[in-house]
Amino acid sequence: MSPFLLSRRRLLVGASSLASLPILPRLGRAATARPLAITTRQIEVTGRAATMFGIQQPDGSHGLTLSPDERFRVELANQCGEPAIIHWHGQTPPFLQDGVADKERPLIEPGASAAYDFSPRPGTHWMHSHHGLQEQRLMAAPLIVHTAADLRADVQEVVVLLHDFTFRDPVEILAELTGGLELDHSGHGGAPAPAMDMAGMDHSTMDHGSMTHGAGGMDLNDVTYDAYLANDRTLADPLVVRTERKGRVRLRLINGATSTAFHINLGRLTGTAVAVDGNDIQPVTGSRFSLSMGQRLDLLVDMPEAGGAFPILAEREGDVARTGIILATPDAAISKIAEAGDQMAGPIDLAWEAQFRAAQPLPARDPDQRLEVALTGSMSPYVWSINDQVFGQHTPLQAELGHRIEIDFVNQTGMAHPMHLHGHHFQVIGINGQALAGALRDTVLVPIDGRVRIAFDADNPGRWPLHCHNLLHMATGMMTEVLVA
């Protein structure tokens, strides 16, 4: 069975455990840690082999699945040949276990391991590198935390992890965008420094990535990639998931792409959105949804009694390129699907965001602090920032422990930015000046010329990164910190 597929009968089989950074307490003998390793692996894309990273269990399956009430107790071994760190995106652990390297939290050196032990947040989450440009080399995997209700549901689960893929060294791509300016690509480092060494990776050359532009002069995409993947596969050889007629499927969709947003197109099927970023929402039905970088979307899909094969497509914003999987009932014929659509997909907007409502919203409370965060920067020079400050020269945002914090994101640039806050989940409470009781999230898209207001309770002390989840934007400076104390 594919590691991305979970039947109801197999939900009891979890997977997750961590070993700790030197600054963290070692796990006691009574605690059983799940082994997980940062590795390198060979995949084939468009008929060509490539060496990529992986985050794997001993049986080779990707990522982790935790049972209800299971702790996140993991021994993470670095077997990839270079320093690394893994961020548990969507989780809200104690500050030192967040998976971001800095002066207090060292990288995991090759051959070393780190231990993690905390109570996880349920839902559809993921894990990825927060160092350098390793995430672009597919150092990412699903992180699913089930609830008791998940186990009771008569639902077939399918996890779909989306990526944009390049055969090239991502450091070269970023150097082209910046005009050769050498930057600190650590993802959580300091002032400009020499670019990192991507030793041990596949650097074979391909067509150069190029900046791409949508209609009206909007910059919808930074780079043209070699392929777009769903569970490591293109539409030339997609994952085919066999389902029952009249069966119900829960799609757990994760956008792990570094700089690509997708439209999710269910084609002839209709889906009911039931969760975003691992948080339940009031059900909303449709056949086409949006998913920006770092975001997750859970959809319930009912298969027709007549059966058939049904592509679930991820269409790249501002492009004809697409990827996806196929849901197919027994014996249904599978037709070839082109990797390019007939029409260019338009920009991702906040139409769906405006419809989503949290199933369990934040308790009503007046804000103790309100902050404004301007998203700044440009394509030329290719430098992105927050409040006109690049990371390393930034002024952290101050949040007092226990306070209700509201943040207004104001996009002053020509690109959209998915903004991710570590250590907390927030509620979307305003879009372009219109108040709403929106979804709980950890990543929200702020479109071109857009304004989005969020609210959260500062209940997790630490120095929490707040950054654009376009990896290329973060690498050139679009990150700050929220100091909760």
N, C-alpha and C positions, 0 to 999 in steps of 0.2 A: 504493500500500500504506500502511495506517495506520502511523504511527510506533511504535505499540505492538505491531506484529506483526513477528516475525522468523522467516523460514523458514531451514532448514538451509543453503540455497544462498546466503542473504544474510548469513550470520553473519560473513563476511570483511569486510563493510562496517562499519567502526567509525565512531565519531564522538566526539571529545573533544579539547579543547585549551583552554588558558587563558592570559590575559595577567596580569601580576602586579601586586599592590599595590605602591605606591612603595617599601615597605621590602624588597621581594623583588628578587632579581637579574633583570634583563631577560633574555629568552630570546636566545640567540645566533643569528646569522644562519643557521647550519647547521640549527638546530632548526626544524621546521615545526609551528606551533601550530594547533590546531583552533579555529576561531572559534565562539564561543557568546555569546548576547546575552540580557540581562534586558530584557524587552519588556512592552508592554501589548497586549492582544488582545481581540477581541470573541467571546464565545460566547453560545449561546442555551440557556436553561434554562427548562423549563416554558413555552415559547412566548414568552419574554421575553429581550431582549438585555441583556447585562451586560458591562462592561469589567473584565477581570481581568488579572493579570500572567501572564507566560510566561517560560520559559527555553528558548530556541530556537536551533537551528542556522540557517544562511543559507537552507536550503530549507524552513524552517518547521516541521521535525520537532522534537519535544519531547525534551529531554534528550540523553544521550550513550550510545553503545554502543562499547566498546573491544574490540579484538581481543586474542588471547593475546599476552602479552609487550609490548603497547603501553604506553608511558608515558602518564600523565595529564599531557598537555602542552596547555594550553588558554589561549586569549586570551578573557577574559570582559569584554564591553563592557556598560556600563550605559546602556541606551536607554529606561528606564522613566520617566524624568522626576523621580525622587527618589532620595536616597541609599539604597544597598542593599548587601547582602553575601550570599553563598551559601555555605552549609555543605555539605560533601560527606559526607553521612550514611552511615556504614559504612566510610569510608576512614580510614586512620591516617597522615596525612601529617605532615611536620614541623609543629611548633606554629604557626608563622607562616602556614601555608597552610591552616589548618583551616576558614577561612570564618566566623570569629566576630570581630566588631569590639570593640575595647577601646582602651586608651591606646597599646598597641604596634601595633595592627592597625587602620588607619582604614577607615571605610566607603568604598565606591566611589561617588564623586560622579557625578551625571548627566553624560553625555558622556565620562566617563573609562573606563579599562579597567584590568584587573589580570591578571597572569600567574601561572600555576601550573605546576609541573613536579615530579612525584614518581612513584614506582612504586606503582601502584594495587593494591588488594586485589581478587581475583576474587569474583564472585558478584552477587547481586541487591541493589543499593543504590539510593539516591536522593539528590537534591539539593534543598535548600529554603532559603528566607530564614531568617537568624538575627537579624533586625532587626525590631523593632516587631511588628505583627500582620500583616505582609505575607504570611506563609504562609497565613493564612485567606483571602487574596485570590488563592489558587492560584499563588503563587510557588514552584512545586515541579515536579519532573520526574524521570523514571527515570534511573538511572545503572547500566548493566549492563556488567560486565567478564567477558568470556568466557574460558574455558580451552580448551586443545587438545581435551580430552574433549568439550566442547560442540560443537566443529566436527565431530567424528567421529560424533556421535550422530545417528541418523535420527529426529529429533524436530522437530516444529513448535513454535516458541516463541511464547507470547502473554504480553505484559506488561500487567498490570492495575494502574492507579494509582487508589486510592480517595480520595475527598474528602467532607467535609461542606461544604455550600455555603449562603451567605447573600447576599441582595441588599443587606443593610444594611451600614453602616460598622461593622466589628468593634470599633472604639474605642467606639462607642455601646453595643454589646452588653456590653462589659466594664464600661463606666461604670454600666450598670444593675445588673450583678452586684455591683459594689463599692459601690453606693449613691452614686456620683458622686465617690468618692475618686480624685484624680488621681495616677497612678502613672507611673513610668518603664517604658515598654513596649518598651524596646530589645531585650529578650531577653538582654542581656549588659551591662547598664549599671550604674548605681550606685544612690544613694538616690532616694526619690521625687522626681519632676520632672513638669512639665506633659506632658500626653498629646501624642503625636506628631500631626502634620498628615498626613492621608491625601489630600493634594491630588492631583488628576488621576484619582481613582478614581470609580467609579459609586456614588453615595450615595443613589440613589432608594430611597424608603421601602417597606417591606413589613410584614407582620405582625411584631410585636415578638418577639424571641427570649425564651423563658421557661425557667426552671429546670424540669427534669423529674425525677420520682422514681419509683423502682421499688417493687416489693412489699416490705413489711417496713420501709419507711422508709429504705432504702438510696438514696443519691444516685448513680444510675447515669449520669446525663447532666446537664450544666450547662445546655445550651441546646437548644431545638427549632429545627432548621434548616429552610430553605426547600426544600432538596433534598439528595439524596445521589448522588454521581456515581461512575461507573466509566469512566475514560478520557474525562472531561468530558461524559458522557451519562447520562441517567436511563433507567429501564426503560420510559418512554414511547417512547423511540427508542434502544434499546440497540445497542451494537456487536455485530454478528453475524460470527463468525469461521468461515469455511468450512474444514472439515477432511476428511481422507480417512477412508473406512470402514476400521476396524482400524488407523487411524493413532494415533500417540502424540503427545500434546501436553504440553509443559512450561509450566505456568502459573507465571509469576513475579509473585506478588501483593505489592503494596506498600500498606500503610495510611498514606496521606499525610493522613488526616483530622486536624484540629487537636484535636478533643475527642470523637471517636467511635470506640469499639471495635466490631468486627464479628465475627459468626459466619460462617464461610465454609461454605456449603451447596452440595454438589455434586449434590444431588438423586438421580437414578437412577444416577449414575456413582460409581465408587470411585477415590480418588486415593491416591497414595503420596507422603508427605512425604519429601523428600530433602535439604532445606536450610532453615535458618532464619537470617535476618539475614546471608545470603550465605555461611554456613558449612555444610558438609555434615554431615548427621546419618545415623545408621543408619536405614534405611527403616522407615516406620511407615504403615500403611494405614488409611483411614477415608473417610467421606463427609461429615464435618462437622468443621471445625477452628476455632480461634479466632485472632484477629489484632488485637492492640492497637495503639495509635498509635505510629508510628515503626517497627514491626516489619515483616519480610518473611517470606514463606513460599513455597517452591518445591514444586509438586505435579506429579507425573507422572500423566497420565490417559490411559487407553487407550479409544479410541472403539469402540463396538460394531460388529460386522460388519453387523448389520441397519441401522445408520445411524439418523438421527433428529436432532432438535434438543434440546439439553440446556442449560438455564439454569445458570450458575455464579453463585450469589447471595451477596451480602454483606448479612447481616441485622443491623441495628443493635441493639446490646446494649440491653435494657430498653425495646424499642420494637417496633412492627409495621413500621416503615419499612425499606426494603431497596433495593438497587441491584444491578447486575451486568452480565454479558455473556452471550451465547449461543454455544455451540459447536454447529455444525450441519454435517452431512455434505451432499454435493452434492444439490441438489433437495429437501432436507428442508423441509417447511412450517414457518413460524415463527408461533407463536401469541403473542398479546399476553399479557404478564405484568403483574399488578397491582403497583403500587409499594408496596402495603401487604400484609403477610402475614396469614394467618388468626389467628395466635397471636403474642403478645408474646415476643420472644426473651429468654431469661434472662440472668443475669449471666455475664460471662466469668470463668472460674476457671483453675486451674493443672493441670487434669486432663491436658491434652496436654503441658504443660511437664514434668510428672513422668514422661512416657513417652519424651521425646526424649533421645537419647544422642549425644554428639559422635562423628563418624567419626574425628576426630583430637583426642582430649582433651589438655588441658594435661599436660605431664610431671609425674609424681608428685613432690611437694615439700612440705615443711612450710611453713606461712606464716611470713613474717618479721614481718608486722604484721596485726592484726585490728582493724577499725574498725566501730563501730555508727552507722548513719545512721537517725535517727527521722524519719519522714514525718509532718509536723504541719500544723495549720491547720484551717479549717472553711469551710462554706458561708456562715455568718453569724457574724461578718463574713467577707466573701469575701476571705480572705487565706490563702495557702498557703506553707509554709515547710519548711526542713530543720533538724532539731535546734532547733526553735522560733526560728530566725533566718531572716529574709527576705534575699534576695540584695542585696548592697550593705551589709548589716550582718552578714554571715556570717563564720564562722571556717573558713578553708579546711582541707581534710583534707591531711595531710602523708604523702607516700609517697617513700621513698628509691629512687633509680634502681637497678634490678636486683633489687629485693625482690619476693617473692611477697606480694601483698596480698589479704586477704579482707575483704569488707564484708558486714555484716548489715543488710539493709533491714527496718525494723520499721514497719509502717503503723499509725499511731495515729489515723487519720482515718476519716470515713464515706464515702470514695470510694477507688476503686482508682487506682493511679499507675504508668504505664509509665516506668521509670527508665532514662535513656540516659546513657552515659559516652562522652565524646569521646576520641579519640586511642588507644583500646585496645578490644580485644574481650575478653570475660570468659567464664568457664564457670560455669553454674549448678550449685552443689554442695550446695545444701540447700533444702528447702521445708518450712516449718513444723516445723523441728527434725529432719526426716528427711534423712539424707545421701544424695546421689546423684552420679553422674558424668554430669551433664546436658549440654545443648547449649552450644556456644559462641555468644555473642550480643553485641550492643552495646546492646540494649534489652530489659528484662525487666519483666513486669507484677508489681506487688506488690498483691494484692487487699486488700479491707477486712479488718482484723484479721490480715493475713498477715505472714509473716516469710520472706524469701528471702535465702540466702547466695550470694555470687558470689566468684570468685577470678580474679585476673589478674596477669600479670607486668608490673611498672612499667618498661617498656623504651622509653618514648617521652617524653623530657623536655619539660616545659612546664606551663602552668597550664590544666588541662583542665576544661571545664564538666561537671558532673554534675547532671542536672535531670529533672524530670517532663516527658514529651513530650505532655502535655496543654498546649497553648499558653496557655490561660487560667490554668492553675495556675502555669506558669513565669513568665508576665507579672506575676503578683501575688506572686512571691517564692520559688517552690519550685525553687531552684537554688543550688548551691554550687560549689566548685572543688576539684579534686584536684591538688595541687602535686607534680609528679614532678621531683626534682632530686637 
